[in-house]
Amino acid sequence: VQTPLLDIVEAARVQRVDIIALSFSVAMNPRQALDGLAELHTRLGGSAELWAGGSNAALKRRRPPYVRVFELADLAGAIAEWRARHAAVSAG
């Protein structure tokens, strides 16, 4: 299932999310994956971090600088690191 980009942006705004995590399958066109991430980044205006994963070739070859790319096994550590980073910001 592919969620419409504007639905993601609106949900992120309403819920005031800190992170949007998306998975891109190998079947998705790599150009569409990169274009979608670029548009999402622009529409979010820095209000949430973009995290991505999956087997799509675009994430392996050309990682956009505004997207953190993870393997599934690395997510728990990334969340812990994000929480520690934001706890430090909130405390300081």
C-alpha positions, 0 to 999 in steps of 0.5 A, spaced: 500 500 500 502 506 498 500 512 502 498 519 499 504 524 500 499 529 502 496 524 507 502 523 510 504 531 511 497 532 514 497 526 519 504 529 521 502 536 522 496 534 526 499 529 530 505 533 531 510 527 530 518 528 531 519 522 526 516 519 519 519 512 518 517 509 511 519 503 508 521 502 500 520 495 497 525 493 491 519 493 487 518 501 487 521 505 482 527 508 485 526 515 482 519 515 485 522 513 491 527 519 491 522 524 488 517 522 494 522 523 499 524 530 496 517 532 496 516 530 503 522 533 506 520 540 502 513 539 505 515 538 512 519 544 512 524 541 517 518 539 522 519 532 523 525 527 521 525 523 515 527 515 516 527 510 511 529 503 510 527 497 505 530 494 499 529 499 494 536 501 490 535 508 491 536 508 498 542 504 497 546 508 492 543 515 493 542 517 500 539 524 500 542 528 506 535 529 509 533 522 510 536 517 515 537 510 512 536 504 516 536 497 516 530 494 520 535 491 525 538 498 527 531 501 528 531 500 536 538 503 537 536 509 532 530 510 537 534 510 543 539 515 540 534 519 538 531 519 545 537 521 548 539 526 543 532 530 545 532 528 552 539 532 552 536 538 548 530 538 552 534 538 559 539 544 556 
